[in-house]
Amino acid sequence: MRSGDQGAFRHLVEAYQQKVMNTALGMVQDEAVAEDITQEVFVTVYKTILSFRQGASVATWIYRITVNKCLDHLRAKRRKPGFFSFVQPESHPVGDFVHPGVLAEQRDNAKRLFQAIDSLPENQKTAFVLTHVEEMPQKEVADIMDISVKAVESLLQRAKANLRKMLESSREP
């Protein structure tokens, strides 16, 4: 792969494309944006493969690129002025987002949960999505986020507490 082998790159894309897409979808909660981010991730992987450290995990490297692209998108979205706010986006607005893996009978609860997840601080959101939506081990999440496992545990505790508060307050009339 380091020598620019197209077959190896194609294999890498096939192995990780759906995982990257699912992670991006959980983070940005917009299918069209998640598809764009997935494409950007593999462009970045292709361009930077020569700088990849041989001893590191390819999966962790790809997920780190994915998370960074998602966070960049979310930050840019927050910085944009509301000039075009009257235009309805063609893809799902956050309030209507439901992850494709959610069963039909659970969609209302999932919609409220993803709205709450979207309002978490970005580090809590990242830890929560990677751990609970993508079902990654905390050690891998720590490697992706470049923090300790204890820091991931702390972020998860705060995320759960914040989600609990938000979901309880959204039930009250």
C-alpha positions in Angstrom: 0.0 0.0 0.0 2.8 2.4 0.8 4.1 2.2 -2.8 0.7 3.4 -4.2 -0.7 0.0 -5.0 -4.2 0.7 -6.4 -5.4 -2.8 -5.5 -4.4 -2.4 -1.9 -6.1 1.0 -1.7 -9.3 -0.4 -3.2 -9.2 -3.2 -0.6 -8.8 -0.6 2.2 -11.8 1.4 0.9 -13.9 -1.8 0.7 -12.9 -2.8 4.2 -13.6 0.6 5.8 -16.1 2.5 3.6 -19.2 1.4 5.5 -17.6 1.8 8.9 -16.5 5.3 8.0 -19.9 6.2 6.6 -21.7 4.9 9.8 -19.3 6.9 12.0 -19.8 10.0 9.9 -23.6 9.5 9.9 -23.6 9.2 13.7 -21.6 12.3 14.1 -23.1 14.7 11.5 -26.6 13.1 11.3 -27.0 14.0 7.7 -26.7 11.3 5.0 -25.5 13.5 2.2 -22.9 15.2 4.4 -21.8 11.8 5.7 -21.3 10.5 2.1 -19.2 13.6 1.3 -17.1 13.2 4.5 -16.6 9.5 3.6 -15.3 10.4 0.2 -13.0 13.1 1.8 -11.7 10.6 4.3 -10.5 8.3 1.5 -9.0 11.1 -0.5 -7.1 12.1 2.6 -6.0 8.5 3.2 -4.8 8.2 -0.4 -2.9 11.5 -0.2 -1.3 10.8 3.1 -0.6 7.1 3.1 3.1 7.7 2.8 3.1 9.5 6.1 1.3 6.7 7.9 3.4 5.2 10.8 3.9 1.5 10.1 3.5 0.5 13.8 0.1 2.2 14.2 -3.3 0.7 13.6 -4.8 1.5 10.1 -8.3 1.4 11.6 -7.4 3.9 14.3 -5.8 6.2 11.7 -8.8 6.1 9.4 -11.3 6.6 12.3 -9.2 9.6 13.5 -9.3 11.1 10.0 -13.1 10.5 10.0 -13.7 12.1 13.4 -11.6 15.1 12.5 -13.4 15.6 9.2 -16.8 15.4 11.0 -15.7 17.8 13.7 -14.4 20.2 11.1 -17.7 20.1 9.3 -19.7 20.6 12.6 -17.4 23.6 13.6 -17.8 25.2 10.1 -21.6 24.7 10.3 -21.7 26.5 13.6 -19.6 29.4 12.3 -21.7 30.1 9.3 -24.0 33.0 9.6 -27.7 32.4 9.2 -27.8 34.1 5.8 -29.2 31.0 4.1 -31.2 29.8 7.0 -34.5 30.2 5.1 -33.4 27.6 2.6 -34.5 24.1 3.5 -31.6 21.6 3.1 -32.2 18.8 0.7 -31.0 16.2 3.1 -32.4 15.3 6.6 -32.4 18.2 9.0 -31.1 17.1 12.4 -34.5 17.1 14.0 -35.7 14.4 11.5 -32.5 12.3 11.6 -32.8 8.6 12.5 -29.8 6.3 12.0 -30.6 3.7 9.3 -29.9 0.8 11.8 -32.8 1.8 14.1 -35.9 -0.5 14.0 -39.1 1.2 12.9 -40.9 0.8 16.3 -38.0 2.6 17.9 -37.7 5.6 15.5 -39.4 8.2 17.8 -37.2 7.4 20.7 -34.1 7.3 18.4 -35.0 10.7 16.9 -35.1 12.3 20.4 -31.9 10.5 21.3 -30.0 11.7 18.2 -31.3 15.3 18.7 -29.9 15.1 22.3 -26.6 13.6 21.1 -26.3 16.3 18.5 -26.4 19.0 21.2 -23.6 17.4 23.3 -20.2 19.2 23.4 -18.1 17.8 20.6 -15.7 15.7 22.7 -18.6 14.1 24.6 -20.5 13.5 21.3 -17.4 11.9 19.7 -16.8 9.6 22.7 -20.5 8.7 22.9 -21.0 8.0 19.2 -17.8 5.9 18.8 -18.5 3.9 22.0 -22.3 3.5 21.9 -23.4 3.9 18.3 -20.3 2.4 16.6 -19.7 0.0 19.5 -16.0 0.5 19.7 -14.0 -0.5 22.7 -13.0 2.4 24.9 -9.3 1.8 24.3 -9.8 2.2 20.5 -11.9 5.4 21.2 -9.0 6.7 23.3 -6.5 6.0 20.5 -8.8 7.7 17.9 -9.4 10.8 20.1 -5.7 10.8 21.3 -6.7 10.8 25.0 -6.5 8.3 27.8 -9.1 5.6 28.5 -9.9 7.3 31.8 -10.6 10.5 29.9 -13.0 8.6 27.6 -14.7 7.1 30.6 -15.1 10.6 32.1 -16.5 12.0 28.8 -18.9 9.1 28.6 -20.2 9.7 32.2 -20.7 13.4 31.4 -22.4 12.6 28.1 -24.8 10.1 29.7 -25.6 12.6 32.5 -26.2 15.4 29.9 -28.3 13.1 27.7 -30.4 11.9 30.7 -31.1 15.6 31.6 -32.0 16.5 28.0 -34.2 13.4 27.5 -36.0 13.9 30.8 -36.7 17.6 30.1 -38.0 16.7 26.6 -40.6 14.4 28.0 -42.0 17.0 30.4 -45.0 18.9 29.0 
